[in-house]
Amino acid sequence: MKRRTFLGAAITGIGVSLIGKAGADQPPIKIGMSMPLTGGLAGGGKPALLGHEIWRDDINAKGGLLGRKVELIVYDDKSSASETPALYSKLLDIDKVDLLFAPYATVPTAPIMPLVKQRGMVLIGNFSFQVNSKIHHDMWFNNAPWGPADAWASSFLDLGQKAGGKSVALLTADQEFAQNLAKTAREVAGKRNMPIVFDQAYPPNTVEFSSIVRALSAAKPDIVYVASYPPDSAGILRAVNEIGIGDNVKLFGGGMVGLQFGPVMAKMGSLLNGVVNFNTWLPEPGMFFDGTKAFFEEYSKRAVAAKVDPLGFYLAPFGYASGQIIAAAVTATNSLDQKAIAKYLHESEIKTIVGPIAFSEDGERKETATLQAQFQGIVDNDMDQFKKPGKQVILFPEKLKSGNLITPFEAARK
């Protein structure tokens, strides 16, 4: 009996060894993407990529997907829309990737949408805004928490109206992301009979905003809705600090990209006070889900060596969640079939470190999870303050609210 048991165990061991070897001999599942690792969007692209990499390492430590290791193939798109179509053609035709993640941001993503649709590929979006509104690709799934197109502007204008605001000013970059936000803001304001007293788009290479801020202030709006990219956001706030914006402004901010990045926030310091801006994850009560704390512990360790945003709140956990989304679909369908994966994602709710995610027909979130938060009590030259609750107080959604709006904006600044 002992001999038979020993032989059985030995044979079983050999079988397991052979299975393990067979799995190791299989080619990896290749996930391709471009990412802005240089240029104006690199401050977001690098943390997003680190989030992807932490997920890859975690999933591979658990045996990979379908018994195969996961490999990320990444190219630098230099933050340029002109780079991405060729890079994604290369990923599909030369690298022969199995799955696709989108680059960070709207501008680099929009040009690849026709190609991805033509090839019938699932594309996990990465913080684009309304890039599928015209293409109508039924295999697009955005990891961002935006939700319905008008949810972003509605939540901001709601806060402004509750603070007594009636008129609106729009200051937006002349780029697709900002103009998409501006379009929905005009529509929402129109439905609410809120007059738009100032509406200006500035060229993306604008560096001096003093004259624009003076003109905006002269219009005496109650609510100022800004849609800008990182370099512009900093320039606009500096101009506001130098010139002022007027005592009548109840609410300022809304769609300013860059004010979520640790290095930008640390550099701007007290100039951030009073700004109410969108965000995606903050260290406030109610924002922690299964795996969130462990992710940020790992991210904090690796961010130092990678020389990226030491906070990583805005994008990094959603990079990880992108992996969780695709892993759930591949595991459930037991395949890499694009149609099967898309069908599963349309029909299922996925548990992630940023909370449960369910997609609507257009591939956006069924329900918005975009935060509106106000900077309060920020001091200069202190990165650690942003790791604590109470510095970016959540005002929306109501179920996550962690503080109250300080208004008007000039009072909040002080």
N, C-alpha and C positions, 0 to 999 in steps of 0.2 A: 504493500500500500504506500509506504513511504517513497519507494522507487517510482511508482506510478505518479504519485503527487509531484515528485521532483521533476519527472519527465514532462508532466502536464504543464507545470509552472515554467519549465524551460522553453517548451514549445510556445506557450502563451507569450513569454518574453520575447522570443524570436519574432512572433507575429506582430507584437506592438512595435518592435524595432523596425521591422520591414515597413509597417504602415507609416511610422515616423519618417523613415528614409524616403518613402514614396512621396510624402507631403513635402519634405525638404527639397526633393528633386523637381517638384512642380515649379513652373515659372511664377514670379510674383504677380499679384494683381496690381496693375499700374494705374495710378490716378494722376492725371495730368492737369496742369494749370500754369498760367502766368501770374506773376505777382509784382506790384510796384516795389522793387527793392532799392531803386534810386529814383530821383525826381521828387516832385511835390507831394506825392501820395505815399512815399516810403515810410513816413511816420506811422501810417496805418498798416501798410502792407507787411512790414517786418513782424509786428506782433501777431497779425493774422496768421502768417506762415508758421510762427512758433506754436500757435494753437493747433494747427494742423499736424505739426511734427510731434507734439506731445501725444495727440490722439494716435498717430501712427505707431509710436513706440508702445503705447498702452495696449493697442489691439494686437500688435505683434507678440507682445509678452504673453498674451492670452491664446496664441496660436494662429493669429491672423484671421482672414475671412475665407470661408470655404476650404479651410485647411491649408491656405496659401498665405505667405507673407504679403504685406502691403508695401508698395514702393511709391514714393511721391516723385514725380518728374516736374521740375519747376524751372521756368524761365523768367528772367527779369523783363517786364514790359516797359520799364523806365517811366511809368506813370503816363504813358502816351497811348491814345486811342489808335494811332497809326501803326503801332507795333503788334497789337493783339491778333488781328485776323491771320497774319502769317504765322504767328506762334502757335495758334490753335490748329491751323492746317498742318503744321509740323508735328504737333502732338498726335493728331489723328492718322496722318499718312506715313510718317517716318517712325515715330515712337510707338505707334499702334497701342495707345493707351486703352484701358478697359472702361474707365470712368473719367468724368470731367468735373473739376471745381472751377468756378468763375474767378477772375481776378478781383481784387478789392476795388470797389467803387463803380459808380455809374458810367463815367466817361470811358474807361477802358473796356467795360463789359458790353456796352451797346453795340459796337461794331461786330461782335462775334455772334450775335443772336441769329442772324439769317443762316450762317454757316452751320451752327449747332442744330438748328431746326431742320435744315436740308439733310444733314447726316443722321437724323433721328436719334440724337444722343440726349440722355438726361444731363441736365446742367444744374448743379447746386450753386445758387447765387451767393454772392458775398457782399452784402450791403449796397446793392444797386437800388435805385429808386425808379420804378415804373418803366424798366427797360423792355418789359414784355407787353406793354399796353398796346403796341401796334403790331408786333410780330405774332402774338398769340401762340406761342410754343407750348404745347400741352405736356412737355417734359421739363419745364422750368420750375425750380423750387428754391425760393429765396430764404437764406438763413436769417435774414434781418427781421427785426420785430415790427416792421412798419405797419403791416395790416392793410386795410382798405386805403385807397389813394388819398382820401380827404381826411383821414384820421389824424395825421400829423398837424395840419393847419387847424383842424377843428379843436383839438385839445389845447393848442396855444391860444387861439382866439377866445375859447371858453374862459380861460384864466383871465385874459384881458378884460372881457366883458364883466366878469364877476367883480373885477377891481374898479369898474366904472368906465372902462374904455369904450369909445364909440367909433372913432376914426382910426384908419390903419395907414401905415407907411410900409412900402416894400423896398428893400435894398437887396439886390441879388446879383450874383456873378452871371456873366453871359456864357454859361455852360449848361449842358443838358440837365445835370442833377438839380442845380439851383433853379433853372427855368421850369422844371417839372414841379418843384415845390411852389414857385410863384404862381403857376397856373392854377393849382388847387387852392392856394390861398385866395386868389381873386374870386374863384367860384364860391368858396365858403363865405367870404365877406359879402359877396353879392346876394346870396341867399338870406343873409342876416341883415341886409340893408345897412351895412357898415361902409361908409364912404372911404375910398382910397384916395388920400390927399397927397401922396407922394409915391411914385413907382418908377424906380430907376435901376437899370442893369448896367453894370460896369464891365469893361474888358478884363479877362482873366489875368492879364499881366499888370494890372493896376497896383501901385505900391503906395500912392499918396491919396488919402481919403479925406483930407481936411475940407476941401471945397464941397465934396459930396455931403459930408456930415453937416456943414453949415446950411446947405440947401434943405436938407432933411429937417433940421431943427426949425428952420423958418416956416415950414409947412405946419408946424404945431400938431403933430399926430398924437393920439392917445396910446397907440400900440405900434411898436416898431418890430416888423418881422424881417429878419435878416437870414438870407441863404447864401452861405459863403464856404470857400475851401480854406484849409489851414493858414496859408500865408495871408490871405485876405482878412480872416477873422481877427488875427493879431493886429493887423494894420487898422482895421475899423475900430477896435477897442482903444487903441492908442489915440486915435483921432478924437473919439468920444471923451477920453480922459483929458485931452488938451483943450477941447472946445466946449464940452458939455452937450447935453441933448435937449434940455428944457424940462421945467418942473411939471409940465403937463403929461409927460410920458409915464404911463402906468406900468408898462411891460416892455421889455427889450430883449431880443434874442430870437429863439425859436429853431433856426436851422443852421447854426454855425458849426461847421466841421472843424476839428482841431482843438476845440476847447474840451475835448474828452481825452486828449493825449497827455500823459504825465509830464513830459518835458515842456510842452507848451503851457500847461497849467502852472508849473513851477516857475516858468519864466514870466508869465503874466501876473502871477501873485494877486495882490489886492485889486488890480484892475478888473478882475473877474466878478467882484462883489456886485450883487444885484441882478446879474444876467440870468435870465431864465432860458434854458436851452435843452434841446433834446438829448437824451442819452439812452444807453441800452442796458448797462449793468452798473450798479453802485453798491458799496458796502453798507447798505441800509437794511433794516429789518424786513424780512419777507423775500429777500433776493437770493437766499441760499437754498439749493436743491441738492439731490443726491450727487455727490462728486464735485460740487462747486468748490468747497473749501480745499479739498485735496488738489484740485487743478491749480488753484492760485498758489498753493504752497510750492508745487513743482514749477510753475511759471516763474515765480519770484526767484528761485534758484537759477534757472536757466537764462533769465532775462539779463542778468549781469554779464554772463559770459558772451551772450549773443549781442550785447550792447543795444538793446531795444528798450522801449517804454517799460520802466520798472513796475508800473501799475498794471497795464494791459487790460483794464476793465472793458474798454469800448469794443474791441474786436477779438482779442485772443480767445475768450471763452466761446465765441460764436464760430471761430475756426475749429475748435474742438467739437462743437455741436454739429458742424457740417459732417464730420467723420461719423458721429453717432447716428446722424440721419441716414447716411448711405449704408452704414453697417447694419442698421435695423432692417432696411429694405433688402439688402443682399442676403442676409441671414434668413429672413422670413420667406423669401422666394426661392432660396437655395440656388441662386443663379446670378448671372451678370446680364441677363436679358433686359434690355432697356425698357421695353414696353411693360414687362412684369414689374420692374422696379418702380416705374412711374405710376402704375395702377395702385401698387401698394401705398405709395406716398400720398396719393390723392385720397385714399380711403382710411388712413390710419393716423393716430396721434402718437408722436414719438417722444419718449422721455429723454431729456437732455440735461446737461448741467446748467442751462439757462431756463429750465422749465419745460413743460410740455408744449410741443409744437404740432399744430394741425394746419394743413394747407387748404386754401380755397381753390376754385377752379382755375384761376389765373396763376397759381403757384405762389401767391403771397399768403401771409398769415390770415387765417380766418378772423382772428381778433387781434387788434393792435396790442402790443406789449411795449410800445415806445414810451419811454419816460420823459416827462418834463420836470426839470429840477432847477432849483435856484442856488447859486453860489452865495453862501452866507458866512461871514466871519473869517474870510480868507486873509492870511497874512503873507508877506513877501518871504521868498527864499526858504520855503519849507515844503519839501515833497511829502514828508510823512503825514502831514495834516490830511491829505486826500485819502489816506487809507482808513480814516476814522469816519464813523457815521456823524451826520449833523453838519457836514461842510457842503454837501450838495443835497439839499433837502428835496425829497420827491414830492411834487405837487399833483402829479397825474401818473398813472391811474389812481383813482380814489382808494382802491383796495390796498395799494402800496404806499399811500400818503404817509410821509414821516415828519411833516412840519407845515408851517403856514407861509404864504407869500408875504414878503415885505414889499410894500409899494407906497409911494411912487418910486420910480427907478432911481432918481437922484438921491432920495433918502436911503434906499437900499445900498447904494454905492458907498455911503458914509457909515 
